[in-house]
Amino acid sequence: MRIPTMPLERLTAGGFSIGIEAPLDNDWTPTAEQARCKAARLPGEPDLARHAELAQLVDRLGFRALWIRDVPLYDPAFGDAAQVFEVFAYLGYLAGITRDILLGTAAVVLPIREPLLTLKSAATIQKLSGDRLLLGVASGDRPVEYPLFDRDFAGRGTAFREQVALLRDRAQSSLPNGLTVLPRSAAPLPLLVAGLAQQSPAWIGEHMDGCLAYPGTPRDHERRVAAWRAVAGAKPYASFIHLDLAERADAPMQRHRFGLRGGRDALIEELQTLRAAGVDHVGLHLRRNQRPLDQTLHEIAEHVLPLFHSADATATAMENCNA
């Protein structure tokens, strides 16, 4: 059997996959909030004491992708510091401590970044990780950031298109003769878009390799998938669930904003419904999870992943975990 090697192929191998969204902390729970206040961390600032250990765990357990966000500046009005670390520096670190898991961004805000350095950073991660990078990109939605980076918020749509073109040809059409950006690679950078990035749906469908959709109900995703397929065909469609996994496997589902609380039976039903709606990948966001994360991750790996990932991939993951 041919083993997929390119990141987009690996993301959708078997028709559906499950990943994890960082930060690897359940700091949106009441208990964790008390600990945050005691430690004098900012609202929305996660406890990163076990981030490396848990990143290696999700890799060994066979989760398909680990997603991180690009939040350059902490804004108390927004109240979410994401995973804290600079996105490309952290990707380089994760590439060094993990082996198999795909590394995705959800998403890098292109217009506030220097285009050539973004290309250099992405190419570096692509090379160091062994082609595990999934470069999620966006135009950004925080007006406060743009003047601080001396960028034009109103013109971010144009800047986004220009930077996508630069990433696509690795700046060869914009550099003087003889100059190039290293490291080079025969494989193109896989670009997935969060939102419409100030573009038309037709432009997004033509120029992007995949869609990173905001969390929603299965009915929401059914509509969004149909719209995506109309402009992008079979290109991957991914989204996220804010999950609080109850200890009882049969605990009923309770929906909340961006996700659900329930037992693993409810989670399995939700994932099956999303797969039937045409979703290709779901990243699980665990900041609302009230149980210890390693316990939750092991339960999902043992009882949920085998139902959705290929038998070969699951067997390999369990061998890695037991090694």
PyMOL commands that set and color helices and strands:
alter all, ss='L'
color gray80, all
select helices_A, chain A and resi 7-15+30-39+51-61+87-97+110-112+115-128+145-148+156-168+201-207+218-232+264-276+293-303+305-308+311-322
alter helices_A, ss='H'
color red, helices_A
select strands_A, chain A and resi 17-21+65-68+102-105+108-109+133-138+191-194+210-212+237-245+254-256+259-262+281-285
alter strands_A, ss='S'
color yellow, strands_A
deselect
rebuild
show_as cartoon
